[in-house]
Amino acid sequence: MTLLTIVQDAAVDLGLAEPSVVIASTDLATKKLLKYANRGGKHLAGYHDWQTLIVEQAYTSIATEEQTNALPSNDYDRMVYNPEIWDRTSNLRLTGPTPQRYWALLKSGVSVGGVTGYWRILGKQLRILPVMSAGHTLGFEYISKRWVQSSGGVRQETFLNDADTSLVPEELITLEIIWRFRHSRGFAQYAEDLSTAEREKEKMAAADRGTGRIRPESSNDGQSPQQPGWTGTVAA
C-alpha cells in the first residue's frame, strides 16, 4: 500500500470522499488525513522494534572514547531491546549499557583490569571505556527513525510523495488516521476506534516479534554491568 491508498482507505471508513492526490491536495480534510498518517506512523515506529526498521551496523572503531558516527545521526533512533555490542575483531562482547554510577567510576580512572570494555550512549553517540584501539569492527543493531520508503527505495522520516510506502504495517496507520481524525472532530466513536487501533497494534507487534510477549516490559536483561573494582590500597 502507498500513502495514497492508505489515506483512501481511511477516507472511506470515515465517510469522506476518496482523494485522488494527497501530498499536493488543497482539501482541508485530506491535509488532516496526511498529518495523522505521519503522526500515527511516527508513533508506531517508536512503539515497537519492527523487523523492517532494524539496522545491522558494522562500525570500525577509532581510538577515542566517543565513536563518532557509529550511530548515524540521519538514521539512528534508538538501540534495539536488550542490545549487545560485540568486538568482532577480538570476538568479545562489550559490557553495557553502563549505568551512570559505573560510568562515573570509569571516568575517574578506576582500574578495570580484565574487562574488555564498557559502552554507553550519551547525546546519541556511542562511547566506550577504556578507550579501545582503532581498527576493531564493532557489531550491533539499532532502530532506524526512517520508517517511510520512497518508490525509488530511499528511506525517509515522513511521507513526502503519494507513492511512498510505510515500513511499519500500513493497516495500523489507517487505524491511527481514523481514530485521530474522529477525535479531532469531537466524535465519541473515536474511543472505540482507539481501542481497536491499540488491540491491533499489540497483535501485530507480537507477531512481528515472533513471541507471545506484546512489548518489552523493561530494558533490564538481568545482566547488570560488573562494577569496576578498586585496585588501590586503603590507607590505615
Summary of the structure (lengths in Angstrom):
residues: 236
radius of gyration: 22.7
end to end distance: 73.4
largest distance: 84.0
contacts: 660
relative contact order: 0.20
helix: 33%
strand: 18%
